[in-house]
């Protein structure tokens, strides 16, 4: 692996644990102003010290993030869809590699929609993004999106998606946690991180998700709503970090919730 690619990837993982707590705040690219992310600057400011990287769009980066901050970021570059449009899977690339480099991104991220009418276009888009990423030393994170079909989140489907993403050349894959998650990790040759998905009933449920995912081989989390939609958002991210980086149990991590 060339220096640029290696260097960018190394920024995204904690040096000691070699794992990652990424804070996903890219939801607005198709959901608009989701609850608790109406004012992204206000939401993320207290959370930034506890994250290894932010995942966001260029619009929120430019308007809501202090350019002197030291935390790296993963730039969401796919889009072209909306929650009120005809198909969430109908994504293209909406931010160029040149822009990602100008903004000093440490990686770019895009969604693939396996098994949908737009499977072909999203997989070819991933291939093109990986080609460009290889040319410029920019890691590519593939997100195995399910749109509104949350019931698709099982090990058989997600292992198919993750493996396809890795075969096409993604440097890391973000997917959902599910029963038999270990199977997904074992058949995916690049690091797998987990999303949180819609807000769970309790904070402890989200901590358990992170705990079980890491125990089964996830390299960390790329979590959004279960952190910043919690009334204990700072406690949540500290608790998640203790699980991911320090191997804390759910009970130990729960003590950090305030
Ligand atoms: C949307 C995304 C989100 O970043 C992802 O779903 C993570 O956030 P959450 O933990 O809220 O699910 O990629 O497509």
Boltz pocket constraint, residues with backbone or C-beta under 6 A from the ligand:
constraints:
  - pocket:
      binder: B
      contacts: [[A, 24], [A, 25], [A, 26], [A, 27], [A, 55], [A, 111], [A, 143], [A, 145], [A, 194], [A, 195], [A, 196], [A, 197], [A, 198], [A, 222], [A, 223], [A, 224], [A, 225], [A, 226]]
      max_distance: 6.0
